[in-house]
């Protein structure tokens, strides 16, 4: 699997940190597990910190966006770590924050994760209730809260288009020819997604965008941090539910969210919206795994979306008989 993380030498990291800390930097060490950010932990003046480096290849959003989001989310009780400093190192962005306690939910026993799910649901719901009336657009946004897409539908239709050379994937259609990315299968999922988009409302909520169990930390039965906000966007709140549900189907997360929301608001065409967003997540993932030359993950994802589509078809057939 290709490593897409920024390459930063230890001397460069220490040089950056010396601009922000007057006390000695100790215990500098890498944090493994991320796919995009180069992350390191360090100690200074009696406290532990995190520094992350991203390549400058995310056209509409990067680490400065997290400082913007902290101002919106922290007062509402969302456990987002404060971004203490952001800056540039050559072609890289960096961000410094305090190190949050706890372990990733994906590292915890399944029973502990199940006990934490009510907190996860409340945090995600809180995010969706953040006031974004002074912002514009749909999809991913920049560090000023401005998104470029004119509609929620437009966000999804772009997944088949090649990107600007300065964006993450750039001109990626060559993957259909020189990788295991299958154009007929990709187009089949894309067309299915387009059909389902008719069920998806053109609503604007603040979305986490990447609420995976890699990005949620917990300690002593409490969610301590929600990390990695580069993929935050504006759109239908069901997308966040679909994201969690896609990667952890055994937890029946979509059913738990539906029970939670049915006490508050109606959620029409819920199954269709979930499957639409599952198709989009699969398309993004298939492209990513081809881009990073991770064929086992590609095949797992291929099988997963096929299973979800087949299951949805069977459920639909039951309703007619």
CORMO-V610422 format. One record per run of one state. SS is the DSSP state (A for helix, B for strand, O for the rest). FROM is the first residue (numbers start at 1). LEN is the number of residues. If there is no record, write none. Layout:
BEGIN
ss = <SS SS>
from = <FROM FROM>
len = <LEN LEN>
END
This chain:
BEGIN
ss = <O A O B O B O B O A O B O B O B A O A O B O B O B O A O A O A O B O B O B O B O A O A O A O A O A O>
from = <1 10 19 26 32 38 45 47 56 64 77 83 90 92 99 103 105 108 110 129 136 137 138 142 146 150 152 161 175 179 183 200 205 208 216 220 222 227 233 236 238 248 249 252 253 262 270 292 295 321>
len = <9 9 7 6 6 7 2 9 8 13 6 7 2 7 4 2 3 2 19 7 1 1 4 4 4 2 9 14 4 4 17 5 3 8 4 2 5 6 3 2 10 1 3 1 9 8 22 3 26 1>
END
